[in-house]
Amino acid sequence: TIPDYFTRSTEDGSFLIKHVGNRPYKIFALKDENANYKFDVPEEKIGFLDTLILPYALPAPIIADTTGADTTALEPTLVDSVLTDTISSLKRTSGPPIPSYEMRMFVETDTTQFLKKSYCEHFGKLVFVYNRPVQELKIEMKGSSFKKEWMLKDFGVFGDTVTIWTMDQVPDTMNLLLDVGKAAKDTVELVMKERTEEVDASGGSSGKGARKKTKEKFALTAKFNPPKGRSPKPQSPLSLVWNHPVVGLELSRIKLYEDSIRVKYDINSTDPALRRFDITYPWKKGKNYRFLVLDSAFTDLYELWNDTVETTFTGTDKDAFGELSLNVSEAPKTQVVVELLNSSNVILERKPLNDKGIVLFSRLNPGKYHVQVVTDLNANGSWDSGRYSEKLQPEPIKVIQKDTEVRANWNMELEWNPNSETKLSP
């Protein structure tokens, strides 16, 4: 329904509603995207109070009688108003304090799960894109039976894009029943591309400003992380990421050299899709490294072998990086999660407090960072939005420090008392 009274807030979020009736009210703030005074668009921001509020009667100024007949002040009149935050133009010198209400704006999380698109990228690779992360995806191929598992699932980094690598011979046309554990199921029909077809390697979108499409043959290829020529951070691995799942490798054809001397290293993979392999070694400052993967060292799911790939770099000094730590002076009343953001407000890391009430972010590139603390009410390790229909508020976020300067070879220490609004340092 349309509200009984409304007003617009100032830039700092404060507002004043005048001439309202003397009765209880619900109050909410709305970023009204379609200008209809209703909360009916999923992308609209909303904030609200959990309880009803009563308007506050503001006494009018005392006005002297200038007729000379009576010097007694006139009786004050009352103006019913609802006030939140601080109105700079309104100052009181006596009487009860003006009530202040704070509402935290949020966008509700869309809990509806649906399939946005599905396609066959190239031979052996099927892609299913959902609107939000999925925990599990069951796939049934209608009209087909397999003696062994026919697919390998890869849920990716964010969980909303599921890649299926086919491990067995599948029909050219596949009728698939998709089940993500919700009430709704999807049926899709995909056509498997030929193995000899070229692969679209542009990775870009269509339209103005899109990268030019390129084509490459169906082959096993790899990328390094960090990219070629760049050194891994101290105590961090060098990663080799293949474009297809790997089913075999020949260690004798994988070599690491330190100043032209061959050295031993560790290689392992914790990737369920068997595409990422981490090479760990105690990289040393100023040493020159060459990591060499000879041809046919790796074999993929489709019986393809790699061509020779290599990267060279110079070891980085650990003193070229900085650290940032948060010390919590008192135990918080609820579980909290500490988040580190860059200057563009992108979350880089998310960590819980340890037993000593300390969170340490190490091996940081010099620059500016933000630190914030999420009150993790449902103990799921991340921030959760609110829901207006259920009177569920978003989990509180406390910004501890913005634009914290991290310098090379320096530990920037912050302190915070969760039971006080006062920031203790730096």
N, C-alpha and C positions, 0 to 999 in steps of 0.2 A: 504494500500500500504506500501511497504518497505520504510523506511526513506532514505533521500538523504545522511545524515551524522549521525554517531552514535559513541558513546564512552562509556566507563564504568566509573562509579563514584568511588570515594575513599570511605573509611569506614565512613567518616563524611558527605558524600553526595555531596561533591564538585566535579566538573568535568570541563574539558576544551576540546572544539572541535576546531581543527585547520584547516586552509586552506579551508574555506568555501567561496562560492561565495557572492558577495556584492549585496544581495537582501533580502526581508523580508522572515521570516521563522515562521512556527509553531514549538513549542518546547514542548516535553513531556518526562516524565521519566516513565520507564516500568520495572517491575519485570517480566522478560520474562520467564515464566515457561516452554514453549515448544521450546525456542530458535529459533523462526522464525521471530523475529523482528516485530511482529504484535500483536496488542491487540485483541485477539480472544479467550481467555479462561476466563470464569467467575471469577475464583479465582485469576487472575492476579492483582497485585497492579499497579495503574497508577496515575500519577500526571501531570498536564498540566497548561499552562498559557492561559488566556482568549483572549489575543491579540497577534498579530504578533510582532516579534522582529527583530531588525537589528543587524548584526554582528558588532563587534567592532574591529577597526584596531589598533593593538599593534605595536608601533615603535620598530624596532630592535635596539640593542645597538650600540652606536657610536664606530666605529673601526678606529684607527689611521693608517695612511699610514706609514709602516715601511721601505719603499724603500729609504726614504730620499729625494726623488725627490720632494715631495709635502707634507707638514705637515698639509694640510687642511683635516678636517674630511670628510669621505665619506658621501654621502647622505644616510639618513636612509631608509631602506626598510620597507614595511608594510606587516604584516601577518594577514589576516582576521581570527577572532576567535570569538567563542561564549563562554561566561564565566558565571558561576553561583557560588554563595557562595564565599568562600575565598580560593584562591590557595596559600598555605603557601610559595611556592617557588617563587612566583611572587610578587615583591615589587615595588611600584612606589614612586618616590620622587617629581615628578612634573607632570603637565598636568591634564586633566579632570579625575575624578574618574572612575575606571573600573565598569561597570554596574553589578549588582548582582540580580539574579532572584531566587525566592523561590517557590518551587512546593510542595504541600502537597499530599503525597501518600495516596491512599484509595482503597478499594475493593468495587465495585459497589454492591448495594443491588439487589438481584434477585427478581424482582417484579412478576415473573411468578408464579401463584398459581397452585399447583398440589397435588394430593393425593399420599403419599408415600406408605402407607400400611393401611389395615383394617383387623380386626379380632374380634372374640368373645373370650374374656378372660375367662369368666365363665358364668353360667346361669345369664341372666338379664343384662350383661355388654358387650356393644359393644364399640370398640375403633377405632377411625379414626385419623391417623397421617398425617399432612400436612407439606410441606416444610417450611412454614412460617405462622405466626399467622393469624387466620381468625376472622373476625368481626361477622359473622353470618353464620349459617349452617342450611339450610332447607333440611328436609329429607322426602321423600315420599316413602311409602311402596306399591309397585305395587301389585294389586290384593287383597288388604286388606282395610277394612274400620273399623273405631273405633268410638264408641259413645262418647268417652272422650279422653283427651290427653293420648297418650300411652307411652310417653318418658319424661325423665328428662335430660337436657343437662348440662354438666360440661365442661367448656372451660379450666380448669386448671390454672396454674400459668402463663405460657408463651403464651397460646392461640393457640399453634400449634397442640396440642393433644386434641381432643374432645371426651369425654366419654359420651355414651348414656346409661342411666339406663332405662330399659323397665318397664313401670308401668301397663301394661295390658297383657293379653294373646296374644302372637304373634306366627306366624307359625314357625314350626321347620326350614324351609328354607325360608329366607327372601331375596327378590329382592328389593334393595334400590336404589333410585335416589337421589344423593347428589348434592346440589347447594350451592356454597359459594358466590354467587352474581357476579361471573365472567362469561365470555363468555362460558367457558368449564364447562361441567357437568360430573359427574362420575356415573356409574352404577356398583354396587357391589352385589355379592351374598354371604350371610353369613349363616352359619348353627348354630342355637342356641344349646349350650351344655345342657346336662341334668342337672336338679337340683341336682341329687344325685352324679354327677361326682365330683371327688376331684379337688381342686383348686391348680394350680401350684403357690407356694408361694416363689419360689427362688428369683424372681425379677432380676435375672442375665441373662447374655448372654451366648450363647454356645461358645465352643472353648476353647483353652488353657487359663488357668487362671480364667475361669468362676466359680462362686460358684456352689456347688453341689445342684441339684434340690431337693426340698422338696415338700411334698404334705400335704395338710390339708383339713379338711372337710369344706363344704359350711356352714359358720357360720358368725354371727355378732361379729366382734372383733374391738378393739380400741388400739390406741397408744397415749401416752402423749407427749406434747411439752411444755417445755423441757422434755427430756426422764425421765423415772422413777428414782427417787433419786436426781434429780437436781432441784434447786430452780429457779422459774421465777425471772427475773430482777425486781427491785422495780418499781411499777406502771405499770407492764406488766401482762397480764393474763396467767393463766395456761390453755392450750388448750387440748381438748379431740377430737381426730380425728378418726371417724369410717370408716370402709372399705366399708360400704353401706350407701345410703341415709336413714335418720331417719324420720319416720312419727309420732312417738309418744314418750313421756317420762313421767315418774312419779317422780316428784320432791321430794316426801317424801322418795324416795330410793336413793337420791344423797346427801351425807353428807360431811361437811368439819369440821375438828377438829383443834383447836389451843391449843397446850399443853393439849390435852385430853378433852378440853371443846368444845362442838359443837357451831359453830358460823354461822351467816348468811352470805350469799354471793350472787353475781349476776351471772346469767348464760344466755347467749344469743348466737345467731348464725346469722351471716351476709353472710353465705356461700349459694349461690344459689342452690348448690347440697345437702344442709342439712346434711353435714358430719362433719363439724368442729363446735365445741361448745367452747366458751371462758368463763372461770370462773374468775371473777375479785374480788379482795379482797385486802385491804391494808396490804400486807405482812410486817411483822416486823422482824427486825434484831434479830437473836438468838432464835426466836420462832420455835417450832417444829410443823409441819403441817402433817395432814393425810387427803387425799381426797379419799373418798370411794364411789364407784358406785356399789350398790347391784345388784344382778341378776334381770333380767326383768325390769330394770329401763328404758331401751330404746327399742323401737320396730322399725324394719327397713321396707323397702319397700316390703320385701318378707315374712313378718309376722314372722321374727326371733327375738328372745330376746337375750340380752347379758348375759354372765356369769359375776360374780363379778370381778371387777378390782379395783385397788387402787394404789396410789403412796404416798410416804412419803418424806419429805425434811425439811431442816432448812432454815428459812428466811435469805436472804442475806443483808448485809449492803449496803446502797446506796453509801457509801463512797468507796466501792470497785470498782466503775466504774468512768470513766472520761467523759469529754465533750470536743468538738472541735467546735469552732465558727469561721465564716468568716464575717468580717465587710467590707462592700463596701463603700469606702470614697466618691465616686461620682456616680450619677445615670448612669447606662450604656445606650448607645444609642439604643440598641436593647434588647429584652428579653433574659435573660440568665437562665441557669439551673446549679445548683451546685451539683457535684457528689462526693461522698465519696467512696474511694476504699481501699481495704486491701493491704497488702504487696505483694500479688500475682496478683494485678491489677484486682481483681474482684469487680464490682460495688456493694456496700452494700446498699447505700441509694442515692436517687436523690430528691432534693428539689428546689423550686423556692425561690427567694428573698422575704422577707416580706416587709411591707411598710417602715420599718426603714432601709432597706438595710442590713439585718442580716440573716444569716442562722446558725442554731444551730443543731448539731448532739449530742444527749445525750445518756446516759447509754451505753457507749462504753467500751468494755473490754480493759484493758491496752495493748498497743502494738503500732505498727507503721501503719500509714495510709497515703494515698495520697488524695489531694484535687485538683479537676480540675473544670473548668467552661466551659460550652458549650454555644456558641452563638446560641440561638434557633431561627433561622431566620424564620421558618414557624410556630413557637409558638405551637408546638405539645407536648412539655414537654420532649423531648428526642433528642439524637443526630441522624442526618441523613447523610448518605453517599452522594457522588456526582454521576454524570452521564456524562461520556465523550461525548456521542453523542449529548447531550443537552447543552453542555458547562456549566454544573451545578457543582460548586465546593462543596466539603464536608463542613459541618458546622464547623467553627473554634473551636478548643479546646485549652484552655489555662491552663497549669499546674501551679497551684498556689504554691503548696508546696508538695515535695516528702518526704517520710520517716519522717512524722511528729510524734513525740513521744507523745502518750497520756498516762498519768499516772493516777493512782487511785486518786479520790478525788481532781481532778485538771481540770481547764478549760483552754484549750490551745486556745489562740486567734490569728487569722491571719487577716491581713488587705490587701486589694487589691484595686487599682485604675484602673477601666476598661478603662479609657481614657489615660492611661500611660502604657508603657511597663515595668516600674520599679515596682518591688514588694516592698511594704512599710515595711513589717515586716514578721516574728516575730522578 
